[in-house]
Amino acid sequence: MSNKIVYITRRSRFNAAHKLWNEDWSSEKNHEVFGKCANENWHGHNFDLFVTVKGTPNPETGYSMNFNALKAILKEYVEDPIDHKNLNLDVPWMEGQLTTMENLIVAIWDRIKAPIKESGCELHSLKLCESENNFAEYFGGE
């Protein structure tokens, strides 16, 4: 096989609750800006995370990255720590942040970038869907 770069994607699924709330604002302003997402009793999503990595296929295996290795990284660094958890209360690496999709996707990137690199691939992009209509994409930029 040549030195062609191949992109592969794995979907990960998890469920999590959160509340969007800025402590520096009044209750009225929080409800005005965040709407239903500022519900005092929280709300939840069934998230889909699409993780795309890139690499040159290994001539011995044909893989740019073994999907089982990618699955194990996502389980350890994403699914186990946040599945069926409250992002505001139960996830230390989200502490002090508004638990928006935007902040969550960047935090996930920061957690999985190194383990993916250690397995011989490069993290290319993430797509995080919190509903069928709303999603965020991140490519690791500043």
Phi, psi and omega in degrees: 000149181281184179271036180285141177274131179241137179257129176236150183230137174238139175265137175237144180235142175204158178245138179206151176255157174195173175219133174268119185202124176262114184297339180279353183254161173288164175301319180299315181293319177301315180291326177294316184280313188263349177056226181299336181289349177264015180305123181301336180263017176072174172203165185227167179222151167262099185276144167243127178244123177254119183249118180249127177242159179228148179183172177269127180301136177289129182297335181278330184248336186082356181269140164276328169205136178292126181300329178294324177293318179295318178301317181295320178296314181295323178296313184289316190263343183237296189297306183300317181288337186236348182294129182058037177240168173263116184299329181283328189249330191252356188241099185304326183281002171252359182300137178080004180241150167293135187271050176285164173303320183297314179289324180294317182294323177292319179296320177296315178307310183299329181282325188257349184302309183294312180299326177292318178297320178298335179270008172095010180236175178236135176290125182260310183200160173233144172230121182244118180254125176258347174203177179290344182253342187237128176208161176235148174236147180218137181241016175083012181283171180280000000 
